[in-house]
Amino acid sequence: MPIPTIFVDQAFPGGPRTKLMETQDGNVYQVQLYARRPRLGHREFCLGRGWRQVEHAYGLAPSSRVCIVIEEGREDAIRATFGGP
C-alpha cells in the first residue's frame, strides 16, 4: 500500500522500518516499510509483508478507507481503523 511521505517522516523517523500495527479489533500485525522506485524515478514508500495479512483478514479493497494513527509515547506501534469504501 503506497503511503504519503509526510506520514513516513512522522511514523518512521529514521528508526526501525518495522512497526507493530494494532487494528480496531485489537489484533496485532507486524508491518514493514520499504521504498521502491517506480518508472518515474521518485521514491514511493509502501507497507509490505504484514500489511498483506491485514488486507486479507479484513477484506480490504483499493477503495477502502484506512486510518493509520501514530501512537504517542510508543515508537514501535501504530494503530489502524478501517471504514467502508
PyMOL CGO cylinders between C-alpha atoms (Angstrom):
from pymol import cmd
from pymol.cgo import CYLINDER

trace = [
    CYLINDER, 0.00, 0.00, 0.00, 1.60, 3.32, -1.02, 0.3, 1, 1, 1, 1, 1, 1,
    CYLINDER, 1.60, 3.32, -1.02, 1.69, 5.87, 1.79, 0.3, 1, 1, 1, 1, 1, 1,
    CYLINDER, 1.69, 5.87, 1.79, 2.42, 9.64, 1.86, 0.3, 1, 1, 1, 1, 1, 1,
    CYLINDER, 2.42, 9.64, 1.86, 5.99, 10.73, 2.58, 0.3, 1, 1, 1, 1, 1, 1,
    CYLINDER, 5.99, 10.73, 2.58, 4.83, 13.05, 5.38, 0.3, 1, 1, 1, 1, 1, 1,
    CYLINDER, 4.83, 13.05, 5.38, 3.40, 10.04, 7.23, 0.3, 1, 1, 1, 1, 1, 1,
    CYLINDER, 3.40, 10.04, 7.23, 6.71, 8.20, 6.81, 0.3, 1, 1, 1, 1, 1, 1,
    CYLINDER, 6.71, 8.20, 6.81, 8.56, 11.11, 8.41, 0.3, 1, 1, 1, 1, 1, 1,
    CYLINDER, 8.56, 11.11, 8.41, 6.17, 11.06, 11.40, 0.3, 1, 1, 1, 1, 1, 1,
    CYLINDER, 6.17, 11.06, 11.40, 5.73, 7.31, 11.91, 0.3, 1, 1, 1, 1, 1, 1,
    CYLINDER, 5.73, 7.31, 11.91, 9.19, 6.10, 10.92, 0.3, 1, 1, 1, 1, 1, 1,
    CYLINDER, 9.19, 6.10, 10.92, 11.59, 8.94, 11.91, 0.3, 1, 1, 1, 1, 1, 1,
    CYLINDER, 11.59, 8.94, 11.91, 14.88, 7.33, 10.99, 0.3, 1, 1, 1, 1, 1, 1,
    CYLINDER, 14.88, 7.33, 10.99, 14.14, 4.47, 13.34, 0.3, 1, 1, 1, 1, 1, 1,
    CYLINDER, 14.14, 4.47, 13.34, 13.26, 0.87, 12.67, 0.3, 1, 1, 1, 1, 1, 1,
    CYLINDER, 13.26, 0.87, 12.67, 11.38, 0.17, 9.48, 0.3, 1, 1, 1, 1, 1, 1,
    CYLINDER, 11.38, 0.17, 9.48, 9.20, -2.42, 11.19, 0.3, 1, 1, 1, 1, 1, 1,
    CYLINDER, 9.20, -2.42, 11.19, 6.27, -1.49, 13.44, 0.3, 1, 1, 1, 1, 1, 1,
    CYLINDER, 6.27, -1.49, 13.44, 3.54, -3.28, 15.32, 0.3, 1, 1, 1, 1, 1, 1,
    CYLINDER, 3.54, -3.28, 15.32, 0.12, -2.32, 13.97, 0.3, 1, 1, 1, 1, 1, 1,
    CYLINDER, 0.12, -2.32, 13.97, -2.88, -2.78, 16.22, 0.3, 1, 1, 1, 1, 1, 1,
    CYLINDER, -2.88, -2.78, 16.22, -6.23, -2.90, 14.45, 0.3, 1, 1, 1, 1, 1, 1,
    CYLINDER, -6.23, -2.90, 14.45, -9.60, -1.72, 15.72, 0.3, 1, 1, 1, 1, 1, 1,
    CYLINDER, -9.60, -1.72, 15.72, -10.39, -5.28, 16.85, 0.3, 1, 1, 1, 1, 1, 1,
    CYLINDER, -10.39, -5.28, 16.85, -7.24, -5.50, 18.96, 0.3, 1, 1, 1, 1, 1, 1,
    CYLINDER, -7.24, -5.50, 18.96, -5.36, -7.80, 16.57, 0.3, 1, 1, 1, 1, 1, 1,
    CYLINDER, -5.36, -7.80, 16.57, -1.65, -7.02, 16.21, 0.3, 1, 1, 1, 1, 1, 1,
    CYLINDER, -1.65, -7.02, 16.21, 0.32, -7.36, 12.98, 0.3, 1, 1, 1, 1, 1, 1,
    CYLINDER, 0.32, -7.36, 12.98, 3.97, -6.64, 12.29, 0.3, 1, 1, 1, 1, 1, 1,
    CYLINDER, 3.97, -6.64, 12.29, 4.23, -4.40, 9.22, 0.3, 1, 1, 1, 1, 1, 1,
    CYLINDER, 4.23, -4.40, 9.22, 7.33, -3.39, 7.34, 0.3, 1, 1, 1, 1, 1, 1,
    CYLINDER, 7.33, -3.39, 7.34, 8.01, -0.16, 5.48, 0.3, 1, 1, 1, 1, 1, 1,
    CYLINDER, 8.01, -0.16, 5.48, 10.00, -0.27, 2.27, 0.3, 1, 1, 1, 1, 1, 1,
    CYLINDER, 10.00, -0.27, 2.27, 10.83, 2.15, -0.52, 0.3, 1, 1, 1, 1, 1, 1,
    CYLINDER, 10.83, 2.15, -0.52, 10.51, 1.35, -4.19, 0.3, 1, 1, 1, 1, 1, 1,
    CYLINDER, 10.51, 1.35, -4.19, 11.30, 3.31, -7.30, 0.3, 1, 1, 1, 1, 1, 1,
    CYLINDER, 11.30, 3.31, -7.30, 8.55, 3.30, -9.91, 0.3, 1, 1, 1, 1, 1, 1,
    CYLINDER, 8.55, 3.30, -9.91, 9.27, 4.18, -13.50, 0.3, 1, 1, 1, 1, 1, 1,
    CYLINDER, 9.27, 4.18, -13.50, 9.07, 7.92, -12.91, 0.3, 1, 1, 1, 1, 1, 1,
    CYLINDER, 9.07, 7.92, -12.91, 12.19, 7.80, -10.74, 0.3, 1, 1, 1, 1, 1, 1,
    CYLINDER, 12.19, 7.80, -10.74, 10.98, 9.15, -7.40, 0.3, 1, 1, 1, 1, 1, 1,
    CYLINDER, 10.98, 9.15, -7.40, 10.81, 7.01, -4.29, 0.3, 1, 1, 1, 1, 1, 1,
    CYLINDER, 10.81, 7.01, -4.29, 7.45, 5.69, -3.19, 0.3, 1, 1, 1, 1, 1, 1,
    CYLINDER, 7.45, 5.69, -3.19, 7.02, 4.32, 0.32, 0.3, 1, 1, 1, 1, 1, 1,
    CYLINDER, 7.02, 4.32, 0.32, 4.86, 1.25, 0.82, 0.3, 1, 1, 1, 1, 1, 1,
    CYLINDER, 4.86, 1.25, 0.82, 3.73, -1.00, 3.64, 0.3, 1, 1, 1, 1, 1, 1,
    CYLINDER, 3.73, -1.00, 3.64, 4.56, -4.61, 2.88, 0.3, 1, 1, 1, 1, 1, 1,
    CYLINDER, 4.56, -4.61, 2.88, 4.61, -8.07, 4.42, 0.3, 1, 1, 1, 1, 1, 1,
    CYLINDER, 4.61, -8.07, 4.42, 2.29, -7.78, 7.41, 0.3, 1, 1, 1, 1, 1, 1,
    CYLINDER, 2.29, -7.78, 7.41, 0.03, -5.36, 5.55, 0.3, 1, 1, 1, 1, 1, 1,
    CYLINDER, 0.03, -5.36, 5.55, -0.98, -8.09, 3.12, 0.3, 1, 1, 1, 1, 1, 1,
    CYLINDER, -0.98, -8.09, 3.12, -2.18, -10.16, 6.09, 0.3, 1, 1, 1, 1, 1, 1,
    CYLINDER, -2.18, -10.16, 6.09, -4.28, -7.18, 7.22, 0.3, 1, 1, 1, 1, 1, 1,
    CYLINDER, -4.28, -7.18, 7.22, -5.77, -6.79, 3.72, 0.3, 1, 1, 1, 1, 1, 1,
    CYLINDER, -5.77, -6.79, 3.72, -6.81, -10.43, 3.61, 0.3, 1, 1, 1, 1, 1, 1,
    CYLINDER, -6.81, -10.43, 3.61, -8.08, -10.57, 7.21, 0.3, 1, 1, 1, 1, 1, 1,
    CYLINDER, -8.08, -10.57, 7.21, -10.34, -7.53, 6.79, 0.3, 1, 1, 1, 1, 1, 1,
    CYLINDER, -10.34, -7.53, 6.79, -11.23, -7.93, 3.10, 0.3, 1, 1, 1, 1, 1, 1,
    CYLINDER, -11.23, -7.93, 3.10, -9.82, -4.52, 2.17, 0.3, 1, 1, 1, 1, 1, 1,
    CYLINDER, -9.82, -4.52, 2.17, -10.14, -3.32, -1.42, 0.3, 1, 1, 1, 1, 1, 1,
    CYLINDER, -10.14, -3.32, -1.42, -8.33, -0.44, -3.17, 0.3, 1, 1, 1, 1, 1, 1,
    CYLINDER, -8.33, -0.44, -3.17, -11.32, 1.81, -2.43, 0.3, 1, 1, 1, 1, 1, 1,
    CYLINDER, -11.32, 1.81, -2.43, -11.43, 1.01, 1.32, 0.3, 1, 1, 1, 1, 1, 1,
    CYLINDER, -11.43, 1.01, 1.32, -10.80, 3.80, 3.80, 0.3, 1, 1, 1, 1, 1, 1,
    CYLINDER, -10.80, 3.80, 3.80, -7.91, 3.21, 6.16, 0.3, 1, 1, 1, 1, 1, 1,
    CYLINDER, -7.91, 3.21, 6.16, -6.90, 5.50, 9.02, 0.3, 1, 1, 1, 1, 1, 1,
    CYLINDER, -6.90, 5.50, 9.02, -3.44, 4.88, 10.45, 0.3, 1, 1, 1, 1, 1, 1,
    CYLINDER, -3.44, 4.88, 10.45, -2.55, 6.78, 13.65, 0.3, 1, 1, 1, 1, 1, 1,
    CYLINDER, -2.55, 6.78, 13.65, 0.81, 7.11, 15.35, 0.3, 1, 1, 1, 1, 1, 1,
    CYLINDER, 0.81, 7.11, 15.35, 0.72, 6.01, 18.99, 0.3, 1, 1, 1, 1, 1, 1,
    CYLINDER, 0.72, 6.01, 18.99, 2.13, 8.77, 21.22, 0.3, 1, 1, 1, 1, 1, 1,
    CYLINDER, 2.13, 8.77, 21.22, 4.86, 7.58, 23.55, 0.3, 1, 1, 1, 1, 1, 1,
    CYLINDER, 4.86, 7.58, 23.55, 5.23, 4.28, 21.69, 0.3, 1, 1, 1, 1, 1, 1,
    CYLINDER, 5.23, 4.28, 21.69, 7.76, 4.49, 18.92, 0.3, 1, 1, 1, 1, 1, 1,
    CYLINDER, 7.76, 4.49, 18.92, 7.27, 0.87, 17.90, 0.3, 1, 1, 1, 1, 1, 1,
    CYLINDER, 7.27, 0.87, 17.90, 3.48, 0.95, 17.40, 0.3, 1, 1, 1, 1, 1, 1,
    CYLINDER, 3.48, 0.95, 17.40, 0.82, 2.40, 15.11, 0.3, 1, 1, 1, 1, 1, 1,
    CYLINDER, 0.82, 2.40, 15.11, -2.98, 1.95, 15.18, 0.3, 1, 1, 1, 1, 1, 1,
    CYLINDER, -2.98, 1.95, 15.18, -5.25, 1.27, 12.22, 0.3, 1, 1, 1, 1, 1, 1,
    CYLINDER, -5.25, 1.27, 12.22, -9.01, 1.59, 11.78, 0.3, 1, 1, 1, 1, 1, 1,
    CYLINDER, -9.01, 1.59, 11.78, -10.98, 0.68, 8.67, 0.3, 1, 1, 1, 1, 1, 1,
    CYLINDER, -10.98, 0.68, 8.67, -14.12, 2.18, 7.21, 0.3, 1, 1, 1, 1, 1, 1,
    CYLINDER, -14.12, 2.18, 7.21, -16.27, 1.39, 4.23, 0.3, 1, 1, 1, 1, 1, 1,
    CYLINDER, -16.27, 1.39, 4.23, -15.48, 2.31, 0.63, 0.3, 1, 1, 1, 1, 1, 1,
]
cmd.load_cgo(trace, "trace")
